[in-house]
Amino acid sequence: MDTTTTNTPSRAELSRRVGYSLLASGARLARLFRMPAAELQEWVELAYFHELRAAGYKLREVSAQMGISPRKAAQLSARLKQNFLDPEREVGLPRRIEFMLWAGPLSAARLYQVLPAEDPDAIDAALATLVESGRVVEQPGARVTYRVSGAEARLARDATAARVDGLNHLVAGVFQAAYGRFFGDAAASFARTLGLRVRREDLPELARLYEDEVWPALRALDAAASADPDAVEIDVALCWGPSALPPFDVGAASAEGVLESPTEGGES
């Protein structure tokens, strides 16, 4: 990402340009699935509401930030609780809590405070999932706290929810890189997109490269930083896929049963 221009745009203009670029992938998917513009707008609005609530905004603050009425904010809150995001959050919340615990042990009460948008029962359920999977252990004391076990076992998760959560994590990593390069700590951000050709029989080599070389190297870097108070928390996104879009209209094909919802496992 080269941010050098002859006429440097204002921060407000640049934020809109970057935001437009980040929204482009959602618009492309909407085109493929023939999604009406009104529906796409609804999802963008709901996603904005979700982001603000996850950041700890109260409903009245959400109304002011989004420029909507309190009634509209309440309607969005009800939609967020009733839609398909609930199974997804069962996966995403444990991951968020585990990441927070890497910084140090926390009690359930403290997690309630730092995750005000989450229901305490959902936090308790996420902690139970993490403990059961061996990724987090309880530390007895005057107040029970939880710490990361260091185990590398992966959470057992519903296939579709796991893949959507993986997508959320990937997109978050892309956002962090973009924000860092344009607005934040450019020195701690990195982004490269490589276009290359790979024989079909060599595709498994990409996965092997990650499992045998990239992941061990990243794990070693994380371990080396565990006792460093000045360590930088970063998100690393690594992905690949065919450059070409499907050679058919997904919206039309799905109506004929050509496109089916994924049922196999695997992470995004």
Buried (B, 14 or more C-beta within 10 A) or exposed (E): BEEEEEEEEEEEEBBEEBEEEBEEEBBEEBBBBEBEEEEBEBEEBBEBBBEBBBEEBEBEBBBEBBEBEEEBBEEBBEBBEEEEBEBBBBBBBBBBBBEBBEEEBBBBEBBBEEBEBBEEEBBEBBBEBBBEBEBBBEEEEEEEBBBBBEEEEEBEBBEBBBBBBBBBBBBEBBBBBBBBBBBEEEEEBEEEEEEEEEEEEEEEEEEEEBEEEEBEEBEEEEEEBEEEEEEEEBBEBEEEEEEEEEEEBBBEBBEEEEBEEEEEEEEE
